[in-house]
Amino acid sequence: MLNTVNTELLHRRFKVMGKSSPLFYERPLQLVRGEGVWLFDPEGNRYLDVYNNVPHVGHCHPKVVAALHQQASTLNIHTRYLHNNIVEYMERLTASFGEDLSMAMLTCTGSEANELALRMARFCTGHQGIIVTDFAYHGNTEAVAELGTGFMPEAKLTKRVKSFAIPDSYRGVSGVDEADLADRYVAQVQQAIDEFEAEGIKVAGMLVCPDFANEGLLTVPKGFLERATALVRKAGGVLIADEVQAGFGRSGKHMWAHQWYDLTPDIVTLGKPMGNCHPLAGVVARGDMIEAFSQQAMYFNTFGGTPVSCAVGMAVLDVLAEERLMENAVSTGAYVSAGLRKLQQTYSLIGDVRDLGMFFAVELVQDLTTKQPAIAEARRIINLMRERGVLISTIGVYDSILKLRPPMPFQPEHADILLSTLDEVLYLVSQETSA
Ligand SMILES: Cc1ncc(COP(=O)(O)O)c(C=O)c1O
């Protein structure tokens, strides 16, 4: 399906946004409409969305749109007035966590949520040091950019952040078992704590995405996160779980990805799927931390958690439950991952397939033994998929991992389109590389 690229719009964009403003695909895609798991270009061509997690319950879900419209045409105001939507949404949200995580604060973006979490952790512990992975992305504000070890120059300059190697069971040192691997990564967290202390800095916390999603949806050695958290707590720090990408039931079995582990974070940050594309994000934390922080440091966010945003947030929770989308993440997720594993049998380009509910990572390698990342092949594949009407992208340290993370109403019939198109494209790319 070769659509026309709107070069006139593209050049206008370059003029006002610059050529480096990120834009997907070699032939950029203009979109004008979305519905469920489908996106449409101006020529009426449809594209299967296997990438976007923000339209969590489906693009332009009628129930979410109606809730937004109804509240926007009645009243919108900030959180310094009493409003039922604000309280009811926070009650419903916190009820989905364990009882220790009993209070919330709302923001507009995941970056703001992480920024607030950092302030809260630093305020409540009286410490400054933050530990992250060495391929982290947690957002774009100044303090959060300091954590962006994979992407942001600020991360190299700060003394307040230390990182440990991504706990990657696929690319981790081979020849050792899972327990040894966990030991090695736990030791790196201890090393970060020790290095901080040697520099006179105490640890305020460790901030990680429980799915290690931007790192490549890693399979983390069992016990690693629990043991690393214990070390951080022993040093006086807290655990911040960044659920901006991982949360709201995407992993299927649990509403929150940290619930796969045997631990409770002190602070959890939320965003992306929370408002189904409406800017809604926030922090859920231990009540004592939110109380202590807010007594000293006034936090107010003009657009964070307005009655309109909360109406949208509640509609998202309703649709998630009514349409049994978490159950769908388990069943359709299993169907997709079985299909991907079948492709792995055919194509040696696929080194590893990882999945968690409705989230899949297909790690591409040039050689199954050396695991040399297939970077150019990954780029070629996402562009060929786009030309065939299926939208995916890449992640990971080398950008060699296909990232598949469709809206939650993704069904087996959609999976069949994804899998047959990927089969065709893998065949083409394998032919090209062997030629
Ligand atoms: C794990 C994670 N945390 C935080 C953010 C930042 O969220 P936002 O873009 O809403 O500021 C992102 C965005 O990609 C993310 O992937």
The ligand as a Tripos MOL2 file, in Angstrom:
@<TRIPOS>MOLECULE
LIG
   16    16     1     0     0
SMALL
NO_CHARGES

@<TRIPOS>ATOM
      1 C1          8.8960    4.8200   31.1820 C.3       1 LIG1
      2 C2          8.5540    6.2470   30.8530 C.ar      1 LIG1
      3 N1          8.4820    7.1470   31.8510 N.ar      1 LIG1
      4 C3          8.1750    8.4420   31.6170 C.ar      1 LIG1
      5 C4          7.9380    8.8990   30.3430 C.ar      1 LIG1
      6 C5          7.6250   10.3460   30.1090 C.3       1 LIG1
      7 O1          6.2700   10.5380   29.8690 O.3       1 LIG1
      8 P1          5.7620   11.8670   29.1300 P.3       1 LIG1
      9 O2          6.2180   11.8060   27.7130 O.co2     1 LIG1
     10 O3          4.2580   11.8090   29.2920 O.co2     1 LIG1
     11 O4          6.3290   13.0360   29.8460 O.co2     1 LIG1
     12 C6          8.0150    7.9990   29.2810 C.ar      1 LIG1
     13 C7          7.7510    8.4620   27.8910 C.2       1 LIG1
     14 O5          8.0740    7.8630   26.9120 O.2       1 LIG1
     15 C8          8.3280    6.6380   29.5320 C.ar      1 LIG1
     16 O6          8.4210    5.7290   28.5580 O.3       1 LIG1
@<TRIPOS>BOND
     1     1     2 1
     2     2     3 ar
     3     2    15 ar
     4     3     4 ar
     5     4     5 ar
     6     5     6 1
     7     5    12 ar
     8     6     7 1
     9     7     8 1
    10     8     9 2
    11     8    10 1
    12     8    11 1
    13    12    13 1
    14    12    15 ar
    15    13    14 2
    16    15    16 1
@<TRIPOS>SUBSTRUCTURE
     1 LIG1         1 GROUP 0 **** ****
